[in-house]
Amino acid sequence: MKRKVITALLAATMVASLAVGCGNKGGDSKSDSSKSSSSDEITIGFSQVGAESDWRTANSESMKSTFSEKNGYKLIFDDAQQKQENQITAIRNFIQQDVDYIVLAPVTETGWDTVLKEAKDADIPVIIVDRMIDVSDDSLYTAWVGSNFKMEGQKACEWLNAYAEAKGMKEVNIAHIQGTIGASAQIGRTEGFDEAVEAHDNWTTLAQQSGEFTQAKGQEVMESFLKSYDDIDVVICENDNEAFGAIDAIKAAGKTCGPEGDIIVVSFDSVKAAFESMIAGDLNATFECNPLHGPRVAEIIQKLEKGEEVEKIQYVDEQVFTKDNTTKE
Ligand code: GZL
């Protein structure tokens, strides 16, 4: 609890100097100011969305391995099971425990002003990772580390356009399985997709529904799409886990998918299982969403510890993977 120790030391020093200033009334000012910090461990309270996807697991692992005891940190990790109210409770607990920093991976963009004002009033810096927050006062957070989700959506549609043209597809009928509605990853990827559909006269969105970034919901949504439409050419899934569910639904309906199949499958994240799915010939392409935020957040915290300025918005680097470069990657 480094920040707390420093605060206590400052208070002790102030009392000691006052005692000296008013004549030493037997107060042992020396012992107050000579108190060494009991620990220079930095305590981090991390509110994680949940464990809904392979991406999320990798993101949690990155934070846990970075903010380890041997690296000089005490990490208090809270899994909100995809519920904002749990994240708000966790942040309040972190404030009560007077942590040195709060890191928040917000489930959705809105609803954070009140609790982040409480953190600001408690003088605890807040770092946002992954999805963005929409607050009235951006001084409520010190920095954000994450992906450019709209660019991910644009990259996916640029790839699809080139692929469809190369295959000589006259019409491109698309089923769209979105992520958790209101999450920046869903907002950005959907924006990139919707703009691409607008720009291509031969593209049609047959259906659009949230698969909540999970495999089970992705399969359920694809099953309903397949019951309603028999002319689906492409399914765009806003994360790999939804795509795994959609692939299961396509096969259960007696159809095929992937580069040699009836339906083109496109997704986001690029988790390990997505590479395996591309090698198996089921998934056509996955657009990377880099989950390794731990080192970037640690860099920010170390700068803040030294009183240095930090960039407010920090994008992570990302690529696109298809069967052609899967084996190497
Ligand atoms: C993206 C992240 C999304 C992933 C999903 O940064 O918020 O949430 O794409 C995860 O796998 O559930």
Residues whose N, C-alpha, C, O or C-beta is under 5 A from the ligand:
A	BS01	GZL	E52 S53 W55 R56 D130 R131 A185 F213 E238 N239 D269 C289
